[in-house]
Amino acid sequence: MPPGGGPIRVLNVAEKPSVAKAVAEILSRGGMQSRAGRSRYNRVFEFNYAIGAQACHMLVTSVTGHLMELDFDDRYRKWYSCDPVELFHAPVRKAVPQDKQDIKRTLEEEARTCQWLVLWLDCDREGENIAYEVVEICAGANRHLNIYRARFSALIPREIHDAVQHLARPNKLFADAVDARQEIDLRIGASFTRFQTMLLKDAFVLDVTGEERNMVLSYGPCQFPTLGFIVERFWEIQAHEPEEFWTINCSHTSDEGTASFLWIRGHLFDYSSAVVIYEMCVEEPMATVHNVRNQEKLKYPPYPLSTVELQKRASRCCRMSSEHTMKVAEELYQAGFISYPRTETDSFSPNTDLHAIVHEQVDHPVWGTYAQRLLNPEERLWRNPSNGGHDDKAHPPIHPTKFTTGETNWSEDHRKVYELVVRHFLACCSQPAVGAETTVEIDIAGEQFNASGRVVLAKNYLDVYRYDSWGGSLLPTYTVGQQFVPTTLTLDSGVTRPPPLLAEADLLSCMDKAGIGTDATMHEHIKKLLDRCYATKDANSRFSPTNLGEALVMGYDEMGYELWKPYLRSMMEADMKAVSIGTKSKSEVLEGCLQQMEACFRDARANKVKLLDAMGTFFARSNRPINETQPAEVVRRCGLCNASDMLLKRRPTGGFMVGCGGYPLCRNVVWLPGSLAEAAVTQHICPTCVPGPVRKIQFKFNRRDIPPNYDVDHLGCVGGCDDVLKELSELSRFGGHNHTATPARGQSHNPSGVRQGAPPPRQDLHTGFRTGRQFANEQTPVVNPQGFRSTHTQSSRNASDAGQVLCTTCGEACISRTANTEANRGRKFYKCQNACGFFAWEDELENVVPRGRGRGGRGSSSRASASASAGRRGGGRGRRGQGRNEDGDGMTFVSATGDTVHGCCFTCGDPSHFANVCPNRGR
């Protein structure tokens, strides 16, 4: 601690606004001043205080949980932006999200004027990680800050004053352990979630939430093993086959009462053997007492209360879910009534003043009398709590910190949790219950039977801990050698029963034993299963898997991978602990875990048919195109936005396209021929097209839609170098299977690379054109001339036959409307019914084929038609392009490959304007 001197400014940062206010009130003894920070929820409290001999001007403010979020770089965030396997290596960054920028600015402004930074975050790994987020922001604004850590477990005066007078340094290892877990969970969760959601959601009818189209089939490294426990117990119940058994029961009634004797064999499954033994006993029914044992039995009080035990006991005794229990406990902690509720520790430090805690409860109208007895030496009721063997070195066990008979704003659940904490604490400081147990063993025809009875001599902790019971029955008096004839001797049958469904307390025990999650997160994993409709919970707090949850576990189980088993996550949690104590480095754990899970992911994807089969067991197949269920395949980097990849996709109409994964911010698209039946991206790289790499696509065309001199199978490139693909695209636009003038393949080419007699190839493969400004604001969707012509897919052909116009964004038929503006009143136009933004005037559409690329004439008019179509999309809606390569009035057209396309009016041919503003229009 620095020596005394002049007053210094100390910035204190708590994890929540309520904690900041409580700390400020305690340290200032109510004399602080309050002012607003940049965030209206996170105020700044000011007061003077002395830390040791150092005079300080204290400023206390807060964050709201984690200040930063870990996420992938922008190009990997969208679901179809990349192959999910790339997420195991994609760049990630930790940054302050937009909704917490005000908190960041407050910290920066206050840190610049301070000499010390004292961190009042929760004293666990998560709190330490948040502490280092605060350090990063504050140290970035003032690198000369002296950084300290306040360690406390309860918002009570003695804890807070002690913490500020014994400041420590933050623990970087704890923060690293959380960073490692966050990155592992992000990469594994995102990759598997995208994989199974894109694979399964549209392939099956999954109306389990009422919002089928928006549902996410999430995968979590803790979530799935938790689901596995539920499914495994459910399978045990389903696999159980009841089996009949037989047992011999004996009872004896005397003047002192009735004793029920149990057969020492328990039961037999063989009926004949059971009958033989029973007949022997009936023939010689005289029972002889050969042993009587009287001994003292103790029932010990529970260990001090940890988080997991709090959740389990609240579930059993108070019928509260673990998630709700933790919410209520957190509110009690923030109000100062109980200690920090997230702790693994179940043993009190020798320095803890337990008597003082008990003394605070002596005035309570319900358990106050017991507290007085506990403190009275003559009662001999006091016993130091047992050591449960767990200590997280951060917080003591959960215990009461403030006396109350109940607050006016408390709900019934607040009362239940507070009462549980208090009674548990009083019980663990008490003597065990004492009982006298008697066991009588008898012999009938060589078969052994026994009976037990118990009398409670001293209830002790059971007087206050009403959640435990310890009953028994009183046996008549028997002596060794005594003989009697049983009152009843029967051969009874029964059947074996399956185990019950897992209760919430049982599920928490399974998770705790297997190391799934932490004491602070277990309840969150359970809630996630319910939110995702993977499991349900009945009125008795017992869990059953839904069809969806069972199908997912079954699919992974059929693959042979135990991704739903706890072993992998258990090893990960052990690695996190190793990082927190310094025996392993963060990078070492990340590399090992991610390498293992990437191998699992690749194998799971290779065996995805088993996941599909498992889903098919429970759900009907949908009629949506199967390719919608597959992850989009990367063809090349988008040359327009340079932020996302161009992806091969199947349109709702059945056709194929190569579109930017950054849609709708980037609408770069390459429309592929309508004659395509199948398309798949290969690993072959085009040696010609740049910038690369540009992956070639294996095409399979419908034979009836292409001329006989073209192959059905073609390995092509959409980068602009593939003449065959260009020609088939042209044929598709103008009715390829009726096109008889197409030259045979293999004819000589002219120097420009265009086949003699063939239509001039389009560089863009019928991509849409946009103005320069449209590229800048990325708001107006592209309108493609292909949408106005028939393609060779059935849906497009039907649409054209009916006189409909197709939206080039979604492929659906557009609706017709009549304009009512002053300039265009009575003029008809088309717009997309799916709100894609498509717009086109009807009178301009009618001129596209005759004046553009009709079947009779080709040449320069083809370029004019394309330009005119683009012009109508730009000029017709009042948009003007800005930037390079402008024509006429400033309109710029760019193809999907990034090439500038020059245009002119298709009515008069003047390049200075387009048809929508042509002076000859309508003549």
Secondary structure by P-SEA (a helix, b strand, c coil): ccccccbbbbbbbcccaaaaaaaaaaaacccbbbbbcccccbbbbbbbbbcccbbbbccccccccccbbbbcccccccccccccccccccbbbbbbcccaaaaaaaaaaaaaaccbbbbbccccaaaaaaaaaaaaaaaaaccccbbbbbbbccccaaaaaaaaabbbbbbaaaaaaaaaaaaaaaaaaaaaaaaaaaacccccccccccccccccccccaaaaaaaaaaaaaaaaaaabbbbbbbbbbbbbbcccbbbbbbccccccccaaaaaaaaaaaaaccbbbbcbbbbbbbbbcccccccaaaaaaaaaacccccaaaaaaaaaaaaaacccccccccccccccccaaaaaaaaacccccaaaaaaaaaccccccccccccccccccccccccccccccccccccaaaaaaaaaaaaaaaaaacccbbbbbbbbbbbccccccbbbbbbbcccccccccccbbbbbbbbcccccccccccccccbbbbbbbccccccaaaaaaaaaaacccccccaaaaaaaaaaacccccccccbbbbcaaaaaaaaaaaaaccccccaaaaaaaaaaaaaaaaccccaaaaaaaaaaaaaaaaaaaaaaaaaaaaaaaaccccccccccccccccccccccccccccbbbbbcccccccccccccccccbbbbccccccbbbbccccccccccccbbbbbccccccccccccccccccccccccaaaaaaaaaaaccccccccccccccccccccccccccccccccbbbbbcccccccccbbbbbcccccccccaaaaaaaaaccccccccccbbbbbbbcccccccccccccccccbbbbbaaaaaaccccccccccccaaaaaaaaaaaaaaaaaabbbbbcccccccbbbbbcccbbbbbbcccccccccccccccccccc
